[in-house]
Amino acid sequence: MTSAAPERPRTVDLDSSPRTHTKSGGDRRVGLLGTLVMVAGLILSLSGAGTWTLVQTSLSDENVTVAEDAGSFAGQHVNGPFTAYAEAQIIEKHALESAGGKTYSQMDRTDPARASVMNGSFLRASLFTSVVSFGIAAMAVGLGVVFMLIGYALRSLGRPTAA
């Protein structure tokens, strides 16, 4: 039978004087990564804001107003995602009314209203594309802000700290 060796007492450093931690290579890399993430966030945010402005300006230049019989935003200038969506919805309503409730694909090729319904479909698709563009632009700005916050946090981790 063997006896276990007695456990050695653990020592505790009671010196509580502050020490400055010097940056190691890993700390510098975290700080650099934080900076790169912040720059990527800034680029995303600026790109999103630029896209929003471009789509808004392009829509506004068309001088379209939401039809008076629309459920919402009636009479307002189409220059944003909500007015574009409202106008697309009323175009659909008008196209269905003019075609007797039929969609473009359901209409006879010789129906005189078919061209009008086709144009309505193209206009709706264009308006929906702008709505999607606004959404992607907003998402890019939001992600850019999140990236900048993450980058700031990473840079904070990469700074020297008192131990």
Secondary structure in CASP SS format (residue, H / E / C, confidence):
PFRMAT SS
TARGET T0000
AUTHOR 0000-0000-0000
METHOD secondary structure of the structure
MODEL  1
M C 1.00
T C 1.00
S C 1.00
A C 1.00
A C 1.00
P C 1.00
E C 1.00
R C 1.00
P C 1.00
R C 1.00
T C 1.00
V C 1.00
D C 1.00
L C 1.00
D C 1.00
S C 1.00
S C 1.00
P C 1.00
R C 1.00
T E 1.00
H C 1.00
T C 1.00
K C 1.00
S C 1.00
G H 1.00
G H 1.00
D H 1.00
R H 1.00
R H 1.00
V H 1.00
G H 1.00
L H 1.00
L H 1.00
G H 1.00
T H 1.00
L H 1.00
V H 1.00
M H 1.00
V H 1.00
A H 1.00
G H 1.00
L H 1.00
I H 1.00
L H 1.00
S H 1.00
L H 1.00
S H 1.00
G H 1.00
A H 1.00
G H 1.00
T H 1.00
W H 1.00
T H 1.00
L H 1.00
V H 1.00
Q H 1.00
T H 1.00
S H 1.00
L H 1.00
S H 1.00
D H 1.00
E C 1.00
N C 1.00
V C 1.00
T E 1.00
V C 1.00
A C 1.00
E C 1.00
D C 1.00
A C 1.00
G C 1.00
S C 1.00
F C 1.00
A C 1.00
G C 1.00
Q C 1.00
H E 1.00
V C 1.00
N C 1.00
G C 1.00
P H 1.00
F H 1.00
T H 1.00
A H 1.00
Y H 1.00
A H 1.00
E H 1.00
A H 1.00
Q H 1.00
I H 1.00
I H 1.00
E H 1.00
K H 1.00
H H 1.00
A H 1.00
L H 1.00
E H 1.00
S H 1.00
A C 1.00
G C 1.00
G C 1.00
K C 1.00
T C 1.00
Y H 1.00
S H 1.00
Q H 1.00
M C 1.00
D C 1.00
R C 1.00
T C 1.00
D C 1.00
P C 1.00
A C 1.00
R H 1.00
A H 1.00
S H 1.00
V H 1.00
M H 1.00
N H 1.00
G H 1.00
S H 1.00
F H 1.00
L H 1.00
R H 1.00
A H 1.00
S H 1.00
L H 1.00
F H 1.00
T H 1.00
S H 1.00
V H 1.00
V H 1.00
S H 1.00
F H 1.00
G H 1.00
I H 1.00
A H 1.00
A H 1.00
M H 1.00
A H 1.00
V H 1.00
G H 1.00
L H 1.00
G H 1.00
V H 1.00
V H 1.00
F H 1.00
M H 1.00
L H 1.00
I H 1.00
G H 1.00
Y H 1.00
A H 1.00
L H 1.00
R H 1.00
S H 1.00
L H 1.00
G H 1.00
R C 1.00
P C 1.00
T C 1.00
A E 1.00
A C 1.00
END
